[in-house]
């Protein structure tokens, strides 16, 4: 059975005039974290409402791999170096599956709602019909099976895909 990937969301409040230094620091962190087993990818989200607030996201194959990175000497050294660049203590939260999308600190409420709607609508319109037409199931059984399938698709396929698409579009626009 495949283990669930884990997403680490890191909130930074960069000191005035230190953004370029922060970006250089983050590039070195990305290179270093990429050397650790289970690393999947990383992203940077800017423009989160405050001019000096940025969010970096790191994904690993599982909690053990993420923990190995977070407790590594390299990561701890980077955190020490970061203290000269950011105003507040760095906040690191980890999420697996759909829970990342529903942490108000990770995404704006509007974005969360819009992305969820975009992901849910086609599933709600098609999955119950496919089940009903192919398996002749109705009533509570249909609702239960369709809901289970939709939740799994949203958690493991749709929301990660929607996030990657919106991230790609936002990078192309900016």
N, C-alpha and C positions, 0 to 999 in steps of 0.2 A: 504494500500500500504506500502511495506517495505521501510524504510528509507535507504539511501545509507550510507555504512560504510565510515569512514574517517581514513586516515593514516597520522600519524605525524612522520616526518623524522627529526631527531636531529643530527646535525654534531658536533663532539667534536674533539678538538685538545688537546690531553692529554699531560701534562708536562712530561718531561724525568724522568723515574724512578717511575712514579705514576700510571702505567697501572694496577697493581694489586689492588691498592687503588680504581681506577676508576671502575674496575669490581665488587668489593665489594659494592661500592656505587650504581652501576647499579642494582645489585641483590636486594638491599633494595628498590630501586625505583620500580622495577617490582612487588615486593610483595605488596607495597603500592598502585600502580596503579590498580592492580588486584582487590582491594577491592572496586573500584569505579564502579558505575552502567555503563553498556554498554561496559566495557573493553572486548576486544576480544583476543588479544595476543600481544606479543612483541618479537623482534628479535634484534640481534647485528650483524653488518657486520664489520669485521675487514679486514685489507689488502686492503684499498681503494686507494692505490697509495703512501700514506705517512705513514711512520712507526708509527707515533703517532696519526694518524687520524682514528677515528672509527665513525660509524653511528649506532644510535639506532633507531628502528622503533616501534611505538606503534599504535595499531589499536583499534578504538572504534566504537560502533554501529552507532553513529551519531555525528554531530558537537556539539550538546548541551552537550553530555556526555564528549567529549574531552575537551570542554571549561571548564566544571566543574572541571575536573582533572587539567588542566593547571592553573586555577585560585585558586585552593585549597591551603590552608595554608601548607599542606604537600609538595606539589610540589614546592611552593615558597621557603620553607625551604631547600629542596633538591638542588634547584638552587643556593642558598647562599653557601651551603656546597661545591658545585661543583666548585666554583670560586677558591678554593685552589688546585684543581686537574687539571684543564684545563688551557691552555695558553690564548686562545681567548674567547670572549663572545660566548656563546652557541647560535647556529642558529637553530630555530625551524620553520619548514614549514609543512603545512598540505595540504593533497591532497585527492580528492575523485575520484573513478573510474580510468579511463585510464590515466588521466593527470600525475599521479605519475610516470608512465613509461617513460614519455617524458620530464621530468625535467633533464637536463644534470647534475645537481648537485647530483641527487639521484642515477643515474646509469651511467656507462660508455657508450659511444656511441656504441661501439662494442657490448657490452652485450645487450643494448637496441635493436639494429638491429637484432641480432641473436635470441633473445627471441621472438621478434615480428614476425620474419620469421617463426620460429617453430610453433608459435600459429596460424598464418594466413594461412599457406600453406594447411593444411587439410581442413580448412573451405572454402577457395576459390575453392578448387577442388571438394568439396562435396555439399555444400549448394545450389549453382545454379542448379546443376543436380537434386538434390532432389526436388526442387521447380518445375523445368521444367517437370520432369517425373510424379510428383504426381498432379500437378495443371494445367498443360498445359499452363503455362505462358511463354511468350518470350519477347524479345526486352527490351525496357526501363523499363517496369514494372518488368520484371525478375531481371534486374540489380539493380533497386531501392530496391526491397524487399530483395534480397540476401544481398545487402550492409547493410541495416538496421539490419538484423538478425546477420550478421557477426560482426558489430560494438558492438551490445549488448552482444553477446557471448564473444567477446574479452574483453570488459570492466568489465563484472561481473563474468565471469567463467574462461575463458582461461588464461588471464594474471595473476590473483591471483593464479591459479593452477600451472602455469609454474613457477612463483616465488617461491611458496612453494616447488616444486620439486627440483629446482636448489639449494635452500637454504638447503634442506635436504641432497642433494648429496654433497654440499660443506662442510657441517658439518661432513659427514661420511669420506670424503677424508682427512680432516685436523685433 
